[in-house]
Amino acid sequence: MDKNRLWVIGSVLVMVAILALGYVLGIQPQLKSASAARTERLVVEATNAEHALVLAQLKEDFAGIDAVRNELAPLALSVPGGTDMPAFIDQLSALAGQSQVTLNTISVSEPAAYATVAPPVAEAPVADAPPADGVAADAAVAAPVAAAPVATAGVPPVVDSRITAANFASLSVQISIKGDYSRVLDFVNGLQTGSRLFLVSGLTTSVVAAEGAAEGVAPVASGTVDATITGLVYVLVPDAAAGAVAAAG
């Protein structure tokens, strides 16, 4: 083999080695970088598509925000985010004027943390008593025995896991009014259907005696009554005061 041929073979080997080194050191890293960039671009495009869907949903929801606010407004009046007693007293005064009764006194207790109402427990059926002495056994067997009815537990209370002692409280309220009995009932009805949620737990009335027509004549009962109404109003507890109310309960 002559020297020229050796140079040709050597030159070819050198070029192959240069190409291989160029691919390994230059082209392959660039291909990897391009592949990584393409993958990252696909991820970004998918993320952007998800954000676009969320943005479109937010725009659709925001379009109906006025309706939501209109729905929330009476709920906020019904169960406010604080005791809001001045507004409640104004409501009672206005209701007394509409019902034509006299508002005597209003007393409000300290807030008490909400407690979940336990459902009533059904009573167990009572076992039948054994037959008395002297009663024929065959007669006892022949006569069908009716099954004892099981006492129902009543309607279970409505509960919501979102309402807890940490975010809900109640205030006991006692209201004393005076007026015609039918007007008193109008006042109670307005109290139960007013803007502030009020749970009436008790109502007591006593007839107001009229003054005697003449000296020595026993007074007769008038149509006027003194009424005492007890019940509860409710409050959404702010986060800052939630711990204090829960501890007080």
Secondary structure, DSSP 8 states (H G I E B T S, - for coil): --HHHHHHHHHHHHHHHHHHHHIIIIIHHHHHHHHHHHHHHHHHHHHHHHHHHHHHHHHHHHHTHHHHHHHHHHHHHHS-SS--HHHHHHHHHHHHHHHT-EEEEEEE---EE-------------------TT--HHHHHHS-----------S-----TT--TTTEEEEEEEEEEEEEHHHHHHHHHHHHSSSS-EEEEEEEEEEEE---SSTT----EEEEEEEEEEEEEEEE--HHHHHHHHHH-
